[in-house]
Amino acid sequence: MTAPNPPIPDPDLGSPACHAVLPCAGNGSRAGTPVPKQYQTVAGQPMVLHTLQALAAVDRIVSTLVVVQPGDAFWPPLADALPPRVGVVERGDLTRAGSVFNGLLALRERGVPDTDWVLVHDAARCLIEPAAIDRLIDACLGDAVGGLLALPLPDTLKASAAGRVSATVDRSDKWLAQTPQMFRLGPLIEALQARRAEGFAGITDEASAMEQAGHRPLLVPGPARNIKITYPEDFALAEAVLRSRT
């Protein structure tokens, strides 16, 4: 444990609480940064802190767990500077799904009931705004499954073969998955547990795990700017957007 865990409120059985899990154990090799991309400075501070501040601004998220690799030296100096209700657990895995799974287990071990909601969010989606998170919560609280922010595909979609176009694909029912993705703790643990023995093969996000478990997650329209910072050129966009908000 590299930072104190936030207290978990007593559960209200009539009103399940919302928690967040932030997998933060990857190295972001495609970003070309000297440090893991989530720790790269953007608009004056490490990118992950922008992400945490957006989550902390949502009052209905009562706790956030950041899942990092054991021995990650980034976090101890920040223990007193983290936003309220944020804790850090050194249970990162080689895969994103494994880190998320371990973070979910950490929530359960700390007494979070399986009926509570968990919003899993990418550390590298630092442009997320609290209003979009609130919109996801509003849409999912009354849903039997839960759902995710997603963007209807705006561009023409092509299939390829040997480096050439083989077909134009109908985009009318295609969406770009974003995060946060919001599901109840128990069902999401079960869905990931079912794929754990295979190394979480085929699990690219939490919604895909729930789909493989037979569920149909709700699609909640998300903002176009909620991109995942992945490539070197993405940092300039993130810098411009974040500075425009100050």
Secondary structure, DSSP 4 states (H G I P E B T S, - for coil): --BPPPPPPPPBTTB--EEEEEE-----GGG--SS-GGGSEETTEEHHHHHHHHHHT-TTEEEEEEE--TT-TTSGGGTTTSPTTEEEE----SSHHHHHHHHHHHHHHTT--TTSEEEE--TT-TT--HHHHHHHHHHHTT-SSEEEEEEE--S-EEEEETTEEEEEEP-TT-EEEEEEEEEEHHHHHHHHHHHHTTTTTT-SSHHHHHHHTT--PEEEE--TT-----SHHHHHHHHHHHHHT-
